[in-house]
Amino acid sequence: MRKYETIFILHPSLDEEAVKAAEEKFKGVIENGGGVVENVDFWGKRKLAYEISKVNEGYYTLINFSADSELPKELDRIFRITDGVIRHIIVKEEN
C-alpha cells in the first residue's frame, strides 16, 4: 500500500452539515475501496488564490490515507461527479 494525500475545496454556499456529509462520503470511498484513512484535517473556509467560476473562497479539507494504486483513480472520479467540489488534487507522498 502506498501513502497519498488529497485536498479538496468545497463551494462556500454549502452549509456545515453538507460539508461534513461530503467529508464523510470521501472518507467512505477510501475505506470501502480498501484504503486506510490516517488523518483528516478540516481547514475551514479560506480565500482562494484566484477566482474560480466567480467564487473566491471555499471549505478546504486535507485527508492523508494509504491505499493501493487503483483507489486514487476511483476517488478522482468521485470528486469529479460530486456537486459542490470546486477543486481537488490527489498526490502520492514520497517515502
Residue pairs with C-beta under 8 A, 6 or more apart in sequence:
1 35
1 36
1 66
1 67
1 68
2 66
2 67
2 68
2 69
2 92
2 93
3 38
3 64
3 65
3 66
3 92
3 93
3 95
4 64
4 65
4 66
4 67
4 71
4 72
4 90
4 91
4 92
4 93
5 62
5 63
5 64
5 65
5 90
5 91
5 93
6 26
6 62
6 63
6 65
6 72
6 75
6 88
6 89
6 90
6 91
7 60
7 61
7 62
7 63
7 88
7 89
8 26
8 60
8 61
8 79
8 85
8 87
8 88
8 89
9 48
9 58
9 59
9 60
9 85
9 86
9 87
9 88
10 18
10 19
10 22
10 58
10 59
10 61
10 84
10 85
10 86
11 55
11 58
11 59
11 84
11 85
11 86
12 45
12 55
12 57
12 58
12 59
14 22
14 59
14 84
18 84
19 59
19 61
22 82
22 84
22 85
23 40
23 42
23 61
25 78
25 82
26 61
26 63
26 75
26 78
26 79
27 37
27 40
27 63
29 74
29 75
29 78
30 36
30 37
30 63
30 65
30 67
30 71
30 75
31 37
33 67
33 70
33 71
33 74
33 75
34 67
34 68
34 71
35 65
35 66
35 67
35 68
35 71
36 65
36 66
36 67
37 63
37 64
37 65
38 64
38 65
38 66
39 62
39 63
39 64
40 61
40 62
40 63
40 64
41 61
41 62
41 63
41 64
42 59
42 60
42 61
43 59
43 60
43 61
43 62
44 59
44 60
45 57
45 58
45 59
45 60
46 57
46 58
46 59
46 60
47 56
47 57
48 55
48 56
48 57
48 58
48 86
52 86
52 87
53 86
55 86
58 86
58 87
64 93
72 90
72 92
75 90
76 88
76 90
79 85
79 88
